[in-house]
Amino acid sequence: MDQKISQIEALLFVAGEDGLSVPELAKVTGFDKGALPTLLDELATHLIQIDSPLMLRTSDGRYVMVTRPEFGKLVSAYFDLPVNTKLTQAQLETLVIVAYQQPITRVEIDQIRGVRSAGTIQKLLLHQLIESVGRKEEIGRPILYGTTADFLDYFGLESLADLPELPDINDVTLDEEGQAEVALFDQIDDQGDTILESPTDEGQLSLMAKGTTATQEEHDTTTDTPTDEQSVAAKKEGENA
């Protein structure tokens, strides 16, 4: 298979349900836009020829890699296994983000979590806990996700209004390590310099006063004590007088 077709297949696999448009593929691969439709057709033909369980689907100008319909029951059976009925930490994180921020795109979920979530979103879709609720009106028109009625049933909620309120960041109780980190950042200004606290303590004021007095005395001594040359000159003036 042509190396260009392999690159397109890899990108579409990673893109998941969002898929990729011709302009997006051109931008990532550097291939000519005019040549991409032909390459995509060749990929679709190749998948058929090798009897792949995957196929290429196009919708709204976006190309998506999906499983063939005849494997639908098999895939559903996998997600119905007891080992897969319990949500993983990643799935719970993603589900919470969708529940509180819906409608939301995959990229926005990735930005919040700090990791790619395409696979996790796909599993939540198969669990029917989230669903596509439209597309965002921006470049690429990414899919918007929201929760389903099954989501409410899963968590025993009557409506989204029953979702518990998120805690106020000011009410979060930090452990000693967390408090130390916050205190450290509080001592740094916008330029990255450490902010010195005002010496309000009497002991600090006393030390500062002593330091100032000592510095002043040193300055006075340095200023008023005549040098050897000055002493010799003064002595000669006295003798001449």
Disulfide bonds with the S-S distance in Angstrom:
none
